Amino acid sequence: MSEFDFEPIRGLPGDLPPGETLLWQGAPDPFRLSCDAFHVRAVGVYFLGMLVWRTATGVSAGEPMVRAVGSALSVTPIALAALAMLGFFGWLNSRTTVYTITNKRVVMRFGAALTKAINIPFGIIEGASLKAYADGSGDVALKLKAPNKIAFLQLWPHVRPWRLASPEPTFRALADARGAIDLLAEAMQSQTPIELTRGGPAARDTVSGGGLQPPHALPA
């Protein structure tokens, strides 16, 4: 039994009030979250580069190739431990996270040691954007209307990277990010006009209260 067994509805801190309907729930993909938020691939490349550098340094110093490679491989246990730890954090965050869309709000429940449930009513969302990958996965970021603001560290890793001044709560590493943002757009536009951006890798197109507009490239 876990602490989440006591949730009246999975991912929600309480029962839905009258008139509110659950439309969608999702969670981060563990592998994609490990790579994007915890940078498993970048750390792996770093240790691989270190291995090559140590080998090259040993050979240039006159060591036999076998000895130089053996010396370089001494960092392997540290590398494997670091990668395993980051992968575990990605898996744990994925397992304890539920993103929810109702017909009135977005709810983000996450946290292993300290569980948080953040409610974001549609009325304070200025727009939404999609960062998509070729396999259909991606992130859906929510831009909040000023002066509404949620601290970056309070949201991490469920926040758009590097938006420190104006943090954007983000559905990270969704397997079907396009489906999620399309459903969010439909739900929000039934309540209030919004600006929505979506597109492929490093590209976004705009949706406003009037409907789809021609796509144009924006920074990811």
C-alpha positions as a Markdown table, in Angstrom:
| # | Residue | x | y | z |
|---|---|---|---|---|
| 1 | Met | 0.0 | 0.0 | 0.0 |
| 2 | Ser | 1.3 | 3.5 | -0.8 |
| 3 | Glu | 0.2 | 7.0 | 0.2 |
| 4 | Phe | -1.5 | 7.3 | -3.2 |
| 5 | Asp | -4.0 | 4.6 | -2.3 |
| 6 | Phe | -5.9 | 7.1 | -0.3 |
| 7 | Glu | -6.6 | 9.5 | -3.2 |
| 8 | Pro | -10.3 | 9.6 | -3.9 |
| 9 | Ile | -9.4 | 9.9 | -7.6 |
| 10 | Arg | -5.9 | 8.9 | -8.8 |
| 11 | Gly | -3.8 | 12.0 | -9.2 |
| 12 | Leu | -6.3 | 14.3 | -7.5 |
| 13 | Pro | -6.3 | 15.6 | -3.9 |
| 14 | Gly | -10.1 | 15.4 | -3.6 |
| 15 | Asp | -13.3 | 14.5 | -5.4 |
| 16 | Leu | -14.3 | 16.5 | -8.4 |
| 17 | Pro | -16.9 | 19.2 | -7.6 |
| 18 | Pro | -20.2 | 19.1 | -9.4 |
| 19 | Gly | -19.9 | 20.2 | -13.0 |
| 20 | Glu | -16.3 | 19.2 | -13.3 |
| 21 | Thr | -15.4 | 16.2 | -15.5 |
| 22 | Leu | -12.1 | 14.2 | -15.8 |
| 23 | Leu | -10.9 | 14.4 | -19.4 |
| 24 | Trp | -7.4 | 13.0 | -19.5 |
| 25 | Gln | -4.6 | 11.7 | -17.3 |
| 26 | Gly | -1.0 | 10.9 | -18.2 |
| 27 | Ala | 2.5 | 10.6 | -16.8 |
| 28 | Pro | 6.1 | 11.0 | -18.0 |
| 29 | Asp | 7.8 | 8.2 | -19.9 |
| 30 | Pro | 10.6 | 7.0 | -17.5 |
| 31 | Phe | 13.3 | 6.8 | -20.2 |
| 32 | Arg | 12.5 | 10.1 | -21.8 |
| 33 | Leu | 12.3 | 11.9 | -18.4 |
| 34 | Ser | 15.7 | 10.4 | -17.4 |
| 35 | Cys | 17.2 | 11.7 | -20.6 |
| 36 | Asp | 15.6 | 15.1 | -20.7 |
| 37 | Ala | 15.3 | 16.1 | -17.1 |
| 38 | Phe | 18.1 | 14.1 | -15.5 |
| 39 | His | 20.5 | 14.2 | -18.5 |
| 40 | Val | 21.4 | 10.5 | -18.5 |
| 41 | Arg | 22.7 | 10.7 | -22.1 |
| 42 | Ala | 24.8 | 13.8 | -21.5 |
| 43 | Val | 26.4 | 12.2 | -18.4 |
| 44 | Gly | 27.0 | 9.0 | -20.3 |
| 45 | Val | 28.7 | 11.0 | -23.1 |
| 46 | Tyr | 30.8 | 12.9 | -20.5 |
| 47 | Phe | 32.1 | 9.6 | -19.0 |
| 48 | Leu | 32.8 | 8.2 | -22.4 |
| 49 | Gly | 34.8 | 11.3 | -23.3 |
| 50 | Met | 36.7 | 11.0 | -20.0 |
| 51 | Leu | 37.5 | 7.3 | -20.8 |
| 52 | Val | 38.9 | 8.3 | -24.3 |
| 53 | Trp | 40.8 | 11.2 | -22.9 |
| 54 | Arg | 42.4 | 9.1 | -20.1 |
| 55 | Thr | 43.3 | 6.4 | -22.6 |
| 56 | Ala | 44.9 | 8.9 | -25.0 |
| 57 | Thr | 46.8 | 10.6 | -22.2 |
| 58 | Gly | 48.2 | 7.3 | -21.0 |
| 59 | Val | 49.3 | 6.3 | -24.5 |
| 60 | Ser | 50.9 | 9.7 | -25.2 |
| 61 | Ala | 52.8 | 9.3 | -21.9 |
| 62 | Gly | 54.3 | 6.0 | -23.2 |
| 63 | Glu | 52.0 | 3.5 | -21.5 |
| 64 | Pro | 51.1 | 0.3 | -23.5 |
| 65 | Met | 47.6 | 0.5 | -24.9 |
| 66 | Val | 46.2 | -2.3 | -22.7 |
| 67 | Arg | 47.5 | -0.6 | -19.6 |
| 68 | Ala | 46.2 | 2.8 | -20.6 |
| 69 | Val | 42.7 | 1.3 | -21.4 |
| 70 | Gly | 42.7 | -0.6 | -18.1 |
| 71 | Ser | 43.6 | 2.6 | -16.2 |
| 72 | Ala | 40.9 | 4.5 | -18.0 |
| 73 | Leu | 38.3 | 1.9 | -17.2 |
| 74 | Ser | 38.8 | 2.4 | -13.5 |
| 75 | Val | 36.2 | 5.1 | -13.6 |
| 76 | Thr | 33.6 | 2.7 | -15.0 |
| 77 | Pro | 32.1 | 1.8 | -11.5 |
| 78 | Ile | 31.6 | 5.5 | -10.8 |
| 79 | Ala | 30.0 | 6.1 | -14.2 |
| 80 | Leu | 27.7 | 3.2 | -13.9 |
| 81 | Ala | 26.7 | 4.3 | -10.4 |
| 82 | Ala | 26.0 | 7.8 | -11.5 |
| 83 | Leu | 23.9 | 6.7 | -14.5 |
| 84 | Ala | 22.0 | 4.2 | -12.4 |
| 85 | Met | 21.2 | 6.9 | -9.8 |
| 86 | Leu | 19.9 | 9.3 | -12.5 |
| 87 | Gly | 17.9 | 6.6 | -14.2 |
| 88 | Phe | 16.4 | 5.7 | -10.9 |
| 89 | Phe | 15.4 | 9.3 | -10.2 |
| 90 | Gly | 13.8 | 9.4 | -13.6 |
| 91 | Trp | 11.9 | 6.2 | -13.0 |
| 92 | Leu | 10.8 | 7.3 | -9.5 |
| 93 | Asn | 9.5 | 10.7 | -10.7 |
| 94 | Ser | 7.6 | 9.0 | -13.5 |
| 95 | Arg | 6.0 | 6.5 | -11.2 |
| 96 | Thr | 4.9 | 9.1 | -8.7 |
| 97 | Thr | 3.6 | 11.7 | -11.2 |
| 98 | Val | 0.1 | 12.1 | -12.6 |
| 99 | Tyr | -0.9 | 14.9 | -14.9 |
| 100 | Thr | -4.6 | 15.6 | -15.1 |
| 101 | Ile | -6.8 | 17.7 | -17.4 |
| 102 | Thr | -10.4 | 18.3 | -16.5 |
| 103 | Asn | -12.9 | 20.6 | -18.2 |
| 104 | Lys | -12.0 | 23.4 | -15.8 |
| 105 | Arg | -8.3 | 23.0 | -14.8 |
| 106 | Val | -5.0 | 21.2 | -14.9 |
| 107 | Val | -3.7 | 19.3 | -11.9 |
| 108 | Met | -0.1 | 18.1 | -11.5 |
| 109 | Arg | 0.6 | 15.6 | -8.8 |
| 110 | Phe | 4.2 | 14.6 | -8.2 |
| 111 | Gly | 6.9 | 14.0 | -5.6 |
| 112 | Ala | 8.2 | 10.9 | -4.0 |
| 113 | Ala | 9.4 | 12.0 | -0.5 |
| 114 | Leu | 7.1 | 15.1 | -0.4 |
| 115 | Thr | 4.0 | 14.8 | -2.6 |
| 116 | Lys | 2.6 | 18.0 | -4.2 |
| 117 | Ala | -0.7 | 18.6 | -6.0 |
| 118 | Ile | -0.7 | 21.8 | -7.9 |
| 119 | Asn | -4.1 | 23.1 | -9.3 |
| 120 | Ile | -4.0 | 25.4 | -12.3 |
| 121 | Pro | -7.4 | 26.7 | -13.3 |
| 122 | Phe | -7.8 | 27.5 | -17.0 |
| 123 | Gly | -8.5 | 31.1 | -16.1 |
| 124 | Ile | -4.9 | 31.8 | -15.1 |
| 125 | Ile | -3.4 | 30.0 | -18.2 |
| 126 | Glu | -2.4 | 32.5 | -20.9 |
| 127 | Gly | -1.2 | 29.8 | -23.4 |
| 128 | Ala | 0.3 | 26.4 | -24.0 |
| 129 | Ser | 3.2 | 25.2 | -26.1 |
| 130 | Leu | 4.5 | 21.9 | -27.3 |
| 131 | Lys | 8.0 | 20.7 | -27.8 |
| 132 | Ala | 7.7 | 17.6 | -29.9 |
| 133 | Tyr | 10.1 | 14.9 | -30.9 |
| 134 | Ala | 10.0 | 12.7 | -34.1 |
| 135 | Asp | 8.5 | 9.7 | -32.2 |
| 136 | Gly | 5.5 | 11.8 | -31.0 |
| 137 | Ser | 6.7 | 12.3 | -27.5 |
| 138 | Gly | 7.3 | 15.7 | -26.0 |
| 139 | Asp | 6.6 | 18.4 | -23.4 |
| 140 | Val | 3.5 | 20.5 | -23.0 |
| 141 | Ala | 4.3 | 23.8 | -21.2 |
| 142 | Leu | 1.8 | 26.2 | -19.7 |
| 143 | Lys | 2.4 | 29.9 | -19.6 |
| 144 | Leu | 0.6 | 31.6 | -16.7 |
| 145 | Lys | -1.0 | 35.0 | -16.8 |
| 146 | Ala | 0.8 | 37.6 | -14.7 |
| 147 | Pro | 1.1 | 38.0 | -11.8 |
| 148 | Asn | 0.4 | 34.3 | -11.3 |
| 149 | Lys | 3.6 | 32.5 | -10.7 |
| 150 | Ile | 4.8 | 29.2 | -9.2 |
| 151 | Ala | 8.4 | 28.9 | -8.1 |
| 152 | Phe | 10.8 | 27.1 | -10.5 |
| 153 | Leu | 12.2 | 24.8 | -7.7 |
| 154 | Gln | 8.7 | 24.0 | -6.5 |
| 155 | Leu | 7.8 | 22.6 | -9.9 |
| 156 | Trp | 11.1 | 21.0 | -10.9 |
| 157 | Pro | 11.5 | 18.7 | -12.9 |
| 158 | His | 7.9 | 19.4 | -14.1 |
| 159 | Val | 8.8 | 22.8 | -15.5 |
| 160 | Arg | 10.1 | 24.2 | -18.8 |
| 161 | Pro | 13.9 | 24.4 | -18.7 |
| 162 | Trp | 15.6 | 27.7 | -18.2 |
| 163 | Arg | 12.4 | 29.8 | -17.7 |
| 164 | Leu | 13.6 | 30.9 | -14.3 |
| 165 | Ala | 12.0 | 34.4 | -14.3 |
| 166 | Ser | 8.6 | 33.2 | -15.4 |
| 167 | Pro | 8.4 | 29.4 | -14.7 |
| 168 | Glu | 6.1 | 27.4 | -16.9 |
| 169 | Pro | 4.5 | 24.3 | -15.4 |
| 170 | Thr | 5.1 | 21.5 | -17.9 |
| 171 | Phe | 3.9 | 18.0 | -18.6 |
| 172 | Arg | 7.3 | 16.4 | -19.2 |
| 173 | Ala | 8.1 | 13.5 | -21.5 |
| 174 | Leu | 4.6 | 12.5 | -22.6 |
| 175 | Ala | 4.5 | 9.6 | -25.0 |
| 176 | Asp | 1.6 | 11.3 | -26.9 |
| 177 | Ala | 2.2 | 14.9 | -26.3 |
| 178 | Arg | 0.3 | 16.0 | -29.4 |
| 179 | Gly | -2.8 | 14.2 | -28.2 |
| 180 | Ala | -2.5 | 15.9 | -24.8 |
| 181 | Ile | -2.1 | 19.4 | -26.2 |
| 182 | Asp | -5.0 | 19.0 | -28.7 |
| 183 | Leu | -7.3 | 17.8 | -25.9 |
| 184 | Leu | -6.1 | 20.7 | -23.6 |
| 185 | Ala | -6.8 | 23.2 | -26.4 |
| 186 | Glu | -10.3 | 21.9 | -27.0 |
| 187 | Ala | -11.1 | 22.0 | -23.2 |
| 188 | Met | -9.6 | 25.5 | -22.7 |
| 189 | Gln | -11.2 | 27.0 | -25.8 |
| 190 | Ser | -14.6 | 25.8 | -24.6 |
| 191 | Gln | -14.0 | 27.9 | -21.4 |
| 192 | Thr | -11.8 | 30.9 | -22.5 |
| 193 | Pro | -9.8 | 32.1 | -25.5 |
| 194 | Ile | -6.1 | 31.1 | -25.3 |
| 195 | Glu | -3.0 | 31.1 | -27.3 |
| 196 | Leu | -1.7 | 27.6 | -28.0 |
| 197 | Thr | 1.5 | 26.7 | -29.8 |
| 198 | Arg | 2.4 | 23.3 | -31.1 |
| 199 | Gly | 4.6 | 21.8 | -33.8 |
| 200 | Gly | 7.5 | 19.4 | -34.5 |
| 201 | Pro | 11.1 | 19.6 | -33.1 |
| 202 | Ala | 12.0 | 23.2 | -32.5 |
| 203 | Ala | 8.9 | 24.4 | -34.3 |
| 204 | Arg | 5.5 | 25.7 | -33.1 |
| 205 | Asp | 2.3 | 26.9 | -34.7 |
| 206 | Thr | -0.3 | 29.1 | -33.1 |
| 207 | Val | -3.9 | 28.5 | -32.0 |
| 208 | Ser | -6.0 | 31.3 | -30.6 |
| 209 | Gly | -9.7 | 31.7 | -29.9 |
| 210 | Gly | -10.3 | 31.9 | -33.6 |
| 211 | Gly | -8.8 | 28.5 | -34.4 |
| 212 | Leu | -5.7 | 27.2 | -36.1 |
| 213 | Gln | -3.4 | 29.6 | -37.8 |
| 214 | Pro | -0.5 | 28.8 | -40.3 |
| 215 | Pro | 2.5 | 27.2 | -38.5 |
| 216 | His | 5.6 | 29.3 | -37.9 |
| 217 | Ala | 8.9 | 28.4 | -36.3 |
| 218 | Leu | 9.7 | 29.5 | -32.8 |
| 219 | Pro | 12.6 | 28.6 | -30.5 |
| 220 | Ala | 12.1 | 25.4 | -28.5 |
